[in-house]
Amino acid sequence: MAKRTGETRGSDGADGSSFEDDLKRLEEIVRSLEAGDMPLEKSLALYEEGLTLSKRCGQRLDGAEARLQELLEKDGGTEKVDLDLEK
C-alpha cells in the first residue's frame, strides 16, 4: 500500500499527527503555560488543547500496551507481563 504524502509513521490522530508530534506539541504548550506571559483567554485555549493532546497520547499508549500484551501472549507459553510503568 502506498504511503500518502505527509503521512507520518504511526499517525492515527484525527489530524494525521503521530504520537511523537502530539507529545512535542504538548511539551510546547506546557512550556508556554509555565511562562505565564499570555492573556487568560489564550492560556485557557492552550490548556484545553493540552488536555485533548494528553488524552489522545494516553489512549495511544494504552493501545500500544494492549497490542504488545497481545503479541507476548501469542508468542505462546509466555506469562502475562505487567507493563504498568507508573510503579
Buried (B, 14 or more C-beta within 10 A) or exposed (E): EEEEEEEBEEBEBEEEBBBEBBBEBBEEBBEBBEEEEEEEEEBEEBBEEBEEBBEBBEEBEEEEBEEEBEEBEEEEEEEEEEEEEEE
